[in-house]
Amino acid sequence: MLVNILDRTINTLNYKMKEISEFHEFTWDMIRALPKAYHQHSIGNKVKVNCKKGLSEIYYFADETEESDRFDAHNDSVSYTNKAPEYTKVDWTPPPLKEKFGKYIKFNKPTVVIQNKYSLEWNQGMFNFYPTEVLGELFGYLKENYDIVYIRPKGDDSRYYKDENEIQEFKDFEYIAKEHPYVYTIDKFRKLYPQFSYNIMQLMLQATADKHLTVSGGNACLSAYFGGDVIIYDSPLGKGAGRGVWQTDSWLSKLGGANIIGMNNHQDIINKVKQIW
């Protein structure tokens, strides 16, 4: 009996919690740190996650989280290819975000989630976004058969992490309120449920859909967790144009079994939506 007690004491002393740290762009939380941390949780290890301010909530399964006011701007390019990088092949298990967050919000019709952004990218300009005229055509086509959910960060949530790509003023919410009031915006839901942060609310809304329109970057990585069709707009302009990770059949499908469709022309996306939805 004494030996067993000593063995348990030694094991406790030797035990170290698994630590995962991520201080790069939100993209890398979604494709690298989140699956790495969840893998340790899934095999029974305790996990501590060190992350940027406002992001601890997405690591909902972690035993401990610690947020830091830190951002590492430079990262490698191994994730930008069409084929899966090596780090996805060992100790990498994406968490079931659709299962976790899909039980809270219900709509009358099947949903299409459109996730947009309007940010200064690489200090060059705004490239990867859906302008209001494109949104209007999509809304007009989809409204008959779907409830439409529109998500775009304005950066006004204390729990929303802002990177170096500064969010710019965009009149999309005003346009929707005036011209397409039937569209469900994330702003409407955040007013209804102020207890939930922007991060959690977008996961809950994404989880309602099997059809997603998004843009390249962290938005696309998040959408890919929720299965179904994920159409990604990747602008042909700007520093990051043409990366394989945003193209059709990319390895992002490993995050949630989604059908990844990458396109770099707004009209082609409208035509594709009309063809398959």
Helices and strands as residue ranges (DSSP letters): H 2-14, E 18-22, H 26-28, I 29-33, H 34-42, E 47-52, G 56-58, E 64-68, G 78-80, G 86-89, H 97-101, E 111-115, H 132-142, E 147-151, H 172-179, E 184-185, H 186-192, H 198-206, E 209-215, H 218-223, G 224-226, E 229-233, G 244-246, H 253-256, E 259-263, H 266-276
